[in-house]
Amino acid sequence: MYIHNLNPIIFDFGILSLRWYSLAYLVGIIFGWWYGKKVILLINEKQSKKFQLNLFDDYITYVIISLIIGGRLGYVLFYNFNYFIFHPIEILFIWNGGMSFHGGLLGIIIATVIFSKKHEFDKLVLLDVVSCVAPVGIFFGRIANFVNGELYGRPTTVPWGVIFPGAGSHPRHPSQLYEAALEGVILFVLIAVLVYRFNVLSRPGFVAGCFFLGYGIARFTVEFLREPDAHLGFIFGPITLGQILSIPLAIGGLWLIYRAIQKL
């Protein structure tokens, strides 16, 4: 058993402070920019129409903006609409927390479609690139969730249970770490193996499909051990909203994989 006493703030100088959650976003974006360019170089070796590396810097800007807007609006619409409908100005207060992965992903998909049409490039290729780097951002994000003592799991008797501040005196599953392992480390390794050993980048949409499917399955599974949001509870029997949102994501992943294979 571990008693959580981690400080979510790295340093605080009054007017200037840095939180682990902010650092997680920063590291994820920097890594995504660096690794994404390496993936594009691999794609350019296999595609007749090359993607200009300098355009990727512009695309990253699209991704960052759409991730923040989509993640915030997703949280507002999916998780706490009844509150924000009466407090609309607080939608802008993203520093108070409240982001949705599914909303952020939807925002990135929309931004990718817009960017691809503008530059006349295959949107599935860009989604493949994002899918290669996304697990790393998810990993750091879930670690930050653990440090913050938020999104914790349900009560448990396992020896690695954690007593989180504000969650009672009973040990709980560190579901944030489960997600960091499944949605982050394992999914990143699996996709990297597919990319570097099995040449799947020649099939646009295949990597994105694997990411959607893999994340959907991992999130659906961990939700059985994760405490549902207090203001939402369970939506249908033992099923949570996170699981409901992950079902169409997994189905969409299967469709992308099937579509990529059929186009061989």
Disulfide bonds with the S-S distance in Angstrom:
none
